[in-house]
Amino acid sequence: MAFQFATYEQMTGASEHTPAYSCVAQGSGFFFAKKGAMVADQGNFKYEKVLIDPNANGNLIKGIMKQMGRKLAGENMPVMKVSGDGLCVLAWEAKNVKVIPMNQETV
């Protein structure tokens, strides 16, 4: 089973004009989120800081070079890997949240 993502407002049936201030992830497996965005969880979760590019395929030098490039371009965002199962609520500085589905790439 994978995680299903929705805003809290979508889950409670609020109108689409209501700002969404939190995201709810429910299921099992893992996903990536902005570091420090976890508000609450129910279940069994592990939160790990992602230090190097997770797509570097074990190439430390390539991962470091990509990270430096992102930092210079102002694209560097601290990320955490959330793994486990249950329900996890995420939010960030009372800002509007948008769930963006992405295609999963296999390595």
Secondary structure as GFF3:
##gff-version 3
##sequence-region A 1 107
A	DSSP	beta_strand	4	7	.	.	.	ID=ss1
A	DSSP	alpha_helix	8	12	.	.	.	ID=ss2
A	DSSP	beta_strand	23	34	.	.	.	ID=ss3
A	DSSP	beta_strand	38	49	.	.	.	ID=ss4
A	DSSP	alpha_helix	60	72	.	.	.	ID=ss5
A	DSSP	beta_strand	79	90	.	.	.	ID=ss6
###
